[in-house]
């Protein structure tokens, strides 16, 4: 197998801006899938999309290829663009949907250090089964891509979307009808051989895995596997979104790519990494939402650090239950004189099963090892928290 020719689709932005590369979904043209989202990115990036063989602007269909071959073709395209920009061997950001996301994973594995950040949308380290992909390839070779339109309507869009955005849905479905049968089939066969689950842990680049809550093709669990498996990953779940999130919710995807903070009212539905899950379960959505919404350019990385390491790497370990970890956190907060953190962990300890009497016993024992003044302050903080709870 050899790397196929990949055609570029320029979607805006100046060459003086950082390069962002966008990858398509099977059966779509990059322009139909990404144009509305790209319109919100041109002030931050030079936006370069690419089309699959036999799709959109790419009429070239030749020998069979693998996902690794596709990634090699994308690399060649990107290298040419970066050379033209005077940045040979330079870095870039990447976002891709479905097979475009699979290519993104391959690029992260093949080009460590060159992809600055990746947003992988409605995809997986493995997608479907080899048998289902080979069956689909045979069907399309026999009957054409038009036979996939009904299925695509069900899987690509959340219920009601084609009626809410008929022009968007129509353009995408037309790109499916227009796709070359052999090109489509070859992408199916490439997906049949794609499985990098055993290599995801090697990825060090920051990754945002984005799932649609009603996506039947690449369910949330597969995106969670990516977010949990890479070294620096987080999961975003988009409510009432199916498989083509860049077309369904272009503003949300653009915000994620730009790494802009979500509105505080929607943060609770956005981040579902293991650390964030535990952090929310112990401290509560209101506190965590406030912390995230209040993050600045100076503090945002620290918030990510706390979520990823304190909550994701330590609080999720099986060696102690959460109740025991709360006792440790309370004691450490008293010892360090961290009254604000103590107040937060008093609430967390009650959530994790400590009774008020047990809370009193923990604070009493801190008087022995941390000093009476520290314990006295701790009792004052704890009483205020309990009073607030009683008034809620």
BATORMAR-265940 format. One record per atom (N, C-alpha, C): x, y, z; residue in one letter. Coordinates in pm, whole numbers, plus 50000, padded with zeros to 5 digits. Layout:
XYZA
...
//
This chain:
500834988150000X
500005000050000X
500875012550000X
500385022949937X
501095035649932X
500165046949975X
500765058050013X
499975069550057X
499185075149940X
497875076849956X
497065082649848X
497285097649836X
496905103049721X
496945117549704X
495825123849787X
496155134249857X
495185141349941X
495065155649889X
493845160049867X
493635173549815X
493315183249928X
493825195449914X
493635205750015X
492355213449989X
491685217250098X
490505225750091X
490755237350187X
491005249050132X
491325260650216X
490025267350261X
489895268750393X
488645273750450X
488795286950522X
489895294050498X
490015307450555X
491225309250642X
491425321550684X
492535324850771X
493795328450694X
494645336150758X
495875340950696X
497035331350721X
497945329950622X
499145321750645X
500025326750758X
499775338850805X
500545343950918X
500055338251052X
498905331551049X
498325325751170X
498765311251185X
498655305451305X
498975291251322X
498115282551230X
498675271451187X
497975262651094X
497075252851170X
495835251851126X
494875242151176X
494445233251061X
494545220151079X
494185210450977X
492915203251021X
491935202350930X
490635196250960X
490415183850874X
490015172850938X
489785160350866X
488315156850857X
487885150450746X
486475147850719X
485985134550774X
484695132550763X
484055119850795X
483815112050665X
483745099150675X
483455090650559X
482155095150493X
482205096950361X
481015100550286X
480745115350277X
481575123550340X
481365138050338X
482485144950261X
482185156850214X
483255165650168X
483665174350286X
484925178050289X
485415186250399X
484675199650405X
484375205150289X
483705218150286X
482295217150344X
481555206750306X
480195205250357X
480195203050508X
481175195650557X
481225192350699X
481735203850784X
482755210950737X
483495220050823X
483295234950796X
482655238650686X
482675252850647X
482065262050752X
480945258050813X
480305266950912X
481165268351037X
481815257651075X
482715258251190X
483955266451157X
484505264251038X
485735271250998X
485525286250992X
484315290450961X
484025304850954X
484255311751088X
484245304051197X
484455309651330X
485895307951379X
486745303051290X
488125300151329X
489165308251252X
488725315151146X
489665321851058X
490425333351121X
489945338651234X
490685349251301X
491785343851390X
491775330851414X
492745324451503X
493735315451428X
493285309651316X
494095299951243X
494035302251092X
495055297351023X
494885294250882X
494245280450878X
493065279350820X
492285267050828X
492425259250698X
492995247350709X
493225238750594X
492535225350617X
491545222250536X
490885209150543X
491415200250432X
491045187650438X
491455178350332X
490305168850301X
490285164050177X
489235154850132X
489785140750114X
488965131050150X
489285116950130X
489345113749981X
490085103349942X
490075099049802X
488645096249754X
488295102049640X
486965099949584X
485875108149648X
486235117349736X
485265125749807X
485545140449778X
484485148249768X
484645162649754X
485525166549638X
486555174449668X
487455179349564X
488505169149522X
488575157949591X
489605147949563X
489045137049473X
489305138049345X
488775128349249X
489695116449229X
490875116749294X
491845106049275X
491455093549354X
491325082549285X
491095069549348X
492045059749282X
492925053649361X
493915044649302X
493975031549377X
495115028649438X
495305015949506X
494705016349647X
494395004749704X
493915004349842X
494935010649937X
494455015050050X
495315021850146X
494835018850287X
495695021450384X
495355019950525X
495165033850586X
494715034150711X
494615047050781X
496015053150797X
497015044750820X
498385049850828X
498805056150695X
498395050150584X
498695055950453X
497985069350436X
496725070050478X
496005082750472X
496745093450553X
497175089650672X
497905099150757X
499195103650689X
499855094450619X
501075098250547X
500765108050435X
499615106050367X
499205115450264X
498905129150321X
498235129450436X
497955142250502X
499255148850545X
500175141050594X
501475146650634X
502165153250515X
502145146750400X
502765152550281X
502125165850246X
500785166150251X
500065178450223X
500455189450321X
500465186150448X
500785196050551X
502225200850537X
503135191650508X
504535195550490X
504685205450375X
503955203050267X
504015212250153X
503505226150192X
502395226350266X
501815239250307X
502765246550402X
503325239350498X
504235245650593X
505505250650524X
505975243250426X
507145247850351X
506845260650276X
505655261250216X
505245273450146X
505135285250243X
504815282450368X
504705292950470X
506075296850526X
507115290050481X
508445292550536X
508675285750668X
507925274750694X
508035267550821X
508235252650795X
509235248750720X
509425234350692X
509585226350821X
508845215250828X
508905207050949X
508225213151068X
507395223451045X
506745230451155X
505615222751218X
505015228851319X
503935222351394X
502585227751349X
501535220751390X
500175224651353X
499195218751453X
497985223951453X
496895218151532X
496015209951439X
495275200651498X
494475191551416X
493115189151480X
492095188351395X
490775183951438X
490195175151328X
489555164351366X
488985155351266X
487785148151321X
486825145451231X
485595138451267X
485635124351208X
485265114451287X
485125100651241X
486445095451184X
486475091851055X
487745087150997X
488785098251003X
488345110850995X
489285121851012X
489905121951150X
489145117751252X
489685116251386X
490635104551397X
490325093551327X
491225082051325X
492565085951263X
492525093651155X
493755098651094X
494485107551194X
493735115351272X
494355123651374X
495125115451477X
494535104451522X
495235095651615X
496525090351552X
496445086551426X
497625081351358X
498705092051346X
498305104351317X
499285115251310X
499935117651446X
499155116751552X
499705118551687X
500745107851718X
500525095851668X
501485084951689X
502705086251599X
502475090651475X
503565091151377X
504385103951385X
503785114751434X
504465127751438X
504485133451579X
505035126251675X
505055131551812X
505835144651815X
505225154551876X
505885167451887X
505495177451781X
504935172751669X
504585182251563X
503125186651571X
502265178051622X
500865182051642X
500775188451780X
500455201351783X
500445208651909X
499265204851996X
498125202451933X
496895199552007X
495935192951910X
495165183451958X
494225176251870X
492845175951932X
491845178351848X
490445176951886X
489885165751800X
489575154651862X
489145142551791X
487655140651817X
486885141651710X
485435142951721X
484745130251669X
483845124651750X
482995113651703X
483815103151630X
484785097551700X
485725088251640X
486055077351740X
487135070151719X
487545059751811X
488905054451774X
489575048051872X
490835041351843X
490585028751762X
489375024051763X
488855013951670X
487405017751647X
486945016151524X
485575020051490X
484885008251424X
483775003851482X
483034992751421X
483824979851425X
483464970551336X
484144957651327X
484644955651185X
485714947851168X
486184945151031X
485104939350942X
484284930350999X
483244924050918X
482244934250865X
481814943550952X
480814953350909X
481384962650802X
482654966250813X
483254975050712X
483404967950578X
483804955450582X
483944948050455X
482574946050390X
481564943550471X
480204942250416X
479754955350352X
480034966450417X
479624979250361X
480384982250231X
481674979150229X
482444981350107X
481864973349991X
481494960950017X
480914952549911X
479574958149864X
478764962749958X
477454968349923X
477604980749835X
478524989649871X
478695001949795X
479284999049657X
480194989649650X
480734986149517X
479634980549427X
478684973449487X
477624967249407X
476504976949374X
476174985849469X
474954993849453X
475175008849460X
476375013449492X
476655027649493X
476445034249628X
477005046049644X
476925053249771X
475505058049802X
474665059149699X
473285063549724X
472555054149818X
472995041449821X
472345031749910X
472615034850058X
473585043650085X
473945046650223X
473225058950277X
472435065650193X
471825078350235X
470855076550350X
469995066550342X
469015064550450X
469715061550582X
470715052950577X
471475049750698X
472185062150752X
472785069950662X
473505081850705X
472575091850772X
471365093150720X
470415102550780X
470145098950925X
470115086050956X
469855081551093X
471055083351184X
472265080951129X
473445080951214X
474185094351218X
474095101851111X
474835114451106X
474215125451191X
472895125551200X
472195136951260X
471345132651379X
471285141351478X
470365139151589X
468935140451538X
467975133751604X
466585134651559X
466125149151546X
465525152151432X
465005165551408X
465955175051341X
467265171751339X
468215181251281X
467955184051133X
467675173851049X
467425176850907X
466265186450885X
465315186750978X
464195196050965X
464575210051015X
465465210451114X
465905223351167X
466905230251075X
467775222251013X
468825227650925X
468805220050793X
467745221450714X
467615213450592X
468735215750491X
469215227950479X
470265230450379X
471575223650417X
471875223450547X
473105216850593X
473015201850570X
471885195950610X
471715181550592X
471715177750444X
471055185750362X
470985182750219X
472365183050155X
473165193050189X
474505194050131X
475375182150171X
475275178050296X
476065166650341X
475625153750274X
474325151550266X
473835139250202X
474145139250053X
474165151049991X
474535151649850X
476015148249832X
476835152449927X
478265148849917X
478445133849927X
477565127050000X
477605112450007X
477205106449872X
476135111449813X
475715106449681X
476805108549576X
477525119849588X
478535123249488X
479845115849508X
480045109849624X
481305103049652X
481505091249556X
482735089249515X
483065078149426X
482875064849501X
482215055349435X
481905042649501X
483175035549547X
484185035049460X
485405028049495X
486175035449605X
486195048749597X
486865056349702X
486225054049837X
484905054149841X
484165051549964X
484495037650016X
484475027749927X
484735013949968X
486155012350022X
487105019349961X
488485018250008X
488645024250148X
487925034950177X
487975040550312X
487375030650412X
486285024050373X
485695013650459X
486725002950492X
487444998550390X
488434987950412X
489604992850496X
489955005550483X
490995011150569X
490545011050715X
489285014650740X
488755014450876X
488675000250931X
488444990650844X
488384976650888X
489704972250951X
490804977850904X
492114973950955X
492684983251059X
491874992751106X
492395002851199X
492064999151343X
493084998151426X
492904995651569X
494194999751640X
494175011151706X
495365016051776X
495125016851927X
494175009051975X
493875009552118X
495095006552204X
495944997552157X
497114993752235X
498215004252231X
498045014652149X
499095024752135X
498675038452189X
497435039852228X
496935052952270X
497745058752386X
498215050252475X
498975055052591X
500285061652552X
500735059752428X
501975065952383X
501785080652345X
500555085152335X
500275098752287X
500425108752401X
501325118352383X
501595128452485X
500985141952452X
500575143952329X
499985156652287X
498645158752359X
498315170952399X
496995173552456X
495885169852357X
494935162252404X
493845157252319X
492505160352386X
491585165952308X
490195167052351X
489395157252267X
488785147552332X
487925137852264X
486485142452279X
485815144352167X
484465150052166X
483475139552119X
482485136752202X
481465126652169X
480105133152156X
479295127952066X
477895131552059X
477095121952145X
476225127052228X
475515118352323X
474575108552253X
474155111652130X
473245102752058X
473885097751930X
475195096351931X
475925091251814X
475965076051819X
475265069151728X
475275054551730X
476515048551666X
477225056351586X
478375051051513X
479625050351599X
479875060651676X
481035061051767X
480545065651904X
480065056351986X
479465059952115X
480455066652210X
479895072452314X
480695079852412X
481825071252469X
481565058452491X
482575049852555X
483875049652477X
483795049952345X
485015049852265X
485815062652279X
485125073952290X
485825086652312X
486385087352453X
485665081652549X
486175081052686X
487465072852690X
487515062252610X
488715053952605X
489915062052556X
489685070552458X
490775079152410X
491185089152517X
490195096152574X
490495106452674X
491225100752795X
490845088752835X
491475082452951X
492815076252916X
492985072252791X
494175064852751X
495375073452721X
495175085152661X
496315093752629X
496855100252756X
498055105952746X
498675111652866X
497965124252914X
497455132252818X
496835145152855X
495535146552777X
494515139652823X
493245139552750X
492075143752836X
491045148652772X
489775151152840X
488645148152743X
487515145152799X
486345141552720X
485305152452728X
484735155952615X
483615165252608X
482445157652546X
481315157752613X
480105151252563X
479105162052524X
478685161852400X
477735171652349X
476335165752350X
475465171552428X
474115166352441X
473345167952310X
472555157552278X
471655157852162X
472405160352031X
473595154852020X
474405155851898X
474755141651854X
474725139451723X
475025126251669X
476455125951614X
476615121251488X
477945117751439X
478685129151370X
477985139051320X
478645149951247X
478585162951327X
479205162651442X
479165174251533X
479635187251469X
480675187351384X
481095200151326X
480005206851243X
479095198951187X
477985204751111X
476765207251199X
476555198751298X
475375200051385X
475525211751483X
476685212851544X
476925223451644X
478255230251614X
478345237251502X
479635243151462X
480185252951563X
479305260251631X
479795269951729X
480455263051847X
479875251851890X
480455244452004X
481815238451966X
481895232651847X
483155226751804X
484205237651785X
483815248951729X
484765259951712X
485295264551847X
484425265351946X
484855269752079X
485855259852138X
485605247052118X
486535236952171X
487875237852100X
487845239551968X
489095240651892X
489875253051934X
489165264051953X
489805276451995X
490295275552139X
489815265452212X
490135263652353X
489585275052436X
488445280352393X
487755290452471X
486965283752582X
486815290252697X
486005284252804X
484545283552765X
483885272852806X
482455271552784X
481705280952878X
480505285452842X
479695293052937X
479495285053065X
479485291953179X
479405284853307X
478195275853315X
477085279753253X
475855271853263X
475965258453194X
476945256953104X
477015244353030X
478255236253064X
479075241253157X
480305234153187X
480025220153239X
478975218453319X
478705205553381X
478475194653279X
477995198053160X
477735187853059X
478915185952966X
479995193752988X
481065193552889X
482165183652919X
482655183753043X
483885176553070X
483595164053151X
484015152753095X
483695140053158X
484935131353173X
486125137553192X
487305129553215X
487175122753350X
487915111853375X
487805105153505X
488065114553622X
489095123153609X
489375132453718X
488255142353739X
487695147353629X
486595156953642X
485365150253701X
485125137853664X
483985130653719X
484085129553870X
485255125453920X
485445124154065X
485385137854131X
486015147654071X
486015161154128X
484595166254147X
483755163954047X
482365168554057X
481595160454161X
481825147354164X
481085138954258X
481425142354403X
482665146354428X
483075149354565X
482765163854603X
483095173254515X
482985187354549X
481695193754504X
481005187554408X
479745193054359X
479925201354234X
478895201054149X
478965208254022X
479135223254041X
478425228954139X
478455243454156X
479865248554183X
480575241754273X
481935245954305X
482855244254186X
482775232754118X
483675230154005X
483365239453889X
482065241553862X
481695250853755X
482275264753782X
482195269053907X
482715282253942X
484225282853922X
484915272153960X
486375271953945X
486775272453798X
486065264753714X
486405264353572X
486035277353504X
484835282353535X
484395294753472X
485275306553511X
485845305953630X
486695316853676X
488155315653634X
488465304953560X
489845303053516X
490235313853415X
491465318253424X
492005328353332X
493145321953253X
493725329753161X
494875324653087X
495995320753183X
496085327853296X
497125324753394X
496835311853469X
495555309453504X
495215298453595X
494635286153527X
494315287053395X
493605275953331X
494425263053333X
495725263953307X
496545251953309X
496605245953449X
496565254553552X
496555249353689X
495275241753717X
494135246953671X
492875239753689X
492945226053621X
493515225653500X
493675212853431X
494585203553509X
495655209253567X
496595201353646X
495895195053766X
495115203153837X
494395198053954X
493455186753914X
492705188753806X
491755178453763X
492475165853720X
493525167553640X
494195155953582X
494995148053685X
495715155053772X
496645148253862X
496045145554000X
495545156054067X
495005153854201X
493775144754196X
492825148454109X
491565140954104X
491625128954010X
492345130153901X
492375119253803X
493395108553834X
494555112353891X
495615102553913X
495645097154056X
495175105054155X
495245100754295X
493875096554348X
492885105354338X
491575102154394X
490915090154325X
491325086754207X
490735075254137X
491445062154168X
492525062454244X
493255050054275X
492415041154367X
492575027854351X
491745018654429X
492235016154571X
493425021054608X
494015017354736X
493275022454858X
492585033854847X
491775039254955X
490405042754902X
489385041154987X
488065045554943X
487975060754959X
486945066554903X
486825081154905X
486675086555046X
485995079055131X
485815083355270X
487175085055338X
488055075355318X
489395076055378X
490195087555318X
490065089455188X
490795100555124X
490305114055176X
489015114955206X
488495127455263X
489105130255399X
489285119855481X
489905121755612X
491335126955596X
492065121255499X
493425126055472X
493405140555427X
492475143855336X
492395157555284X
492045167555394X
491145163755482X
490795172555594X
492015175155683X
492705164555719X
493865165855807X
494955174455743X
495215171855614X
496255179655545X
495875194355534X
494595196955513X
494145210955503X
494305218155636X
494005211155747X
494205217155879X
495685219655903X
496515209655871X
497955210855895X
498555222455817X
498075224455695X
498625235155613X
497995248655635X
496955249155717X
496265261755739X
495495266555618X
495035257155535X
494335260455411X
492835260855437X
492355271955490X
490965272455536X
489965271455421X
490255277455307X
489315276655195X
489195262155147X
490335255455134X
490295241455091X
489645232655197X
489855236055324X
489215228455431X
487705229355418X
487175241255392X
485725242755377X
485205234255262X
485935234155153X
485535225955038X
485535211255075X
486555206855147X
486665192555179X
485755188355294X
485295197755376X
484255194255474X
483005189755400X
482615197555301X
481455193455220X
481725180155150X
482925178955093X
483265166555024X
483245154455116X
483725156355239X
483745145255335X
482325140655368X
481425150055386X
480025146355412X
479435139055292X
479775143755172X
479315136855051X
479865122755047X
481095120955092X
481745107855086X
481405098855203X
480485103055290X
479955093855390X
480335096555534X
481175106555562X
481445109655702X
480205115755766X
479955111855890X
478895118255966X
479455130856032X
478575138956085X
479045151056154X
479835147456279X
479425136856346X
480185132656464X
481585128056425X
481685120756313X
482995116156268X
483855128056223X
483235137856162X
483965149956124X
484565156556248X
483775157256354X
484255163056478X
485445155256533X
485375141856526X
486475133556576X
487755135856496X
487625137156364X
488805139656281X
489455152856320X
488645163256335X
489185176356369X
489775176556510X
489145168956601X
489675168156737X
491065161956736X
491245151556656X
492555145056652X
493615154156589X
493205163156500X
494195172256442X
494785181556549X
494025183756657X
494555192256764X
495805186056825X
495865172556826X
497015165656884X
498235167056795X
498055165556664X
499195164856573X
499455177756495X
498445186456485X
498615198956409X
498605211256498X
498215209456625X
498195220656717X
496795225456746X
496605230056870X
495285234756913X
494815246856833X
495655256956808X
495165268356729X
494675264356590X
495405255156525X
494985250656392X
493645243456400X
493485234956501X
492225227656517X
491085237256551X
491365247256632X
490325256956667X
489825264156542X
490735268156455X
490335274556329X
489545264856242X
489965252256244X
489275242256163X
487845240056210X
487645239556342X
486285238056394X
485415250056353X
486015261956355X
485255273856316X
484825272956169X
485755268956082X
485435267655939X
484375256955918X
484545245455985X
483595234555968X
482205238456015X
482135245456127X
480825249656178X
480125258856080X
480875267856018X
480285276855920X
479735269055800X
480485258955757X
480005250655645X
478725243355684X
478695237655803X
477495230555848X
476315240055860X
476555252055909X
475465261855918X
474925265255780X
475835266855684X
475405269955547X
474585258555489X
475015246255516X
474275234655466X
472885234255526X
472785237055654X
471485236555721X
470525247155668X
471065257955614X
470225268755564X
469865266955416X
470495257455350X
470245255555207X
468915248655182X
//
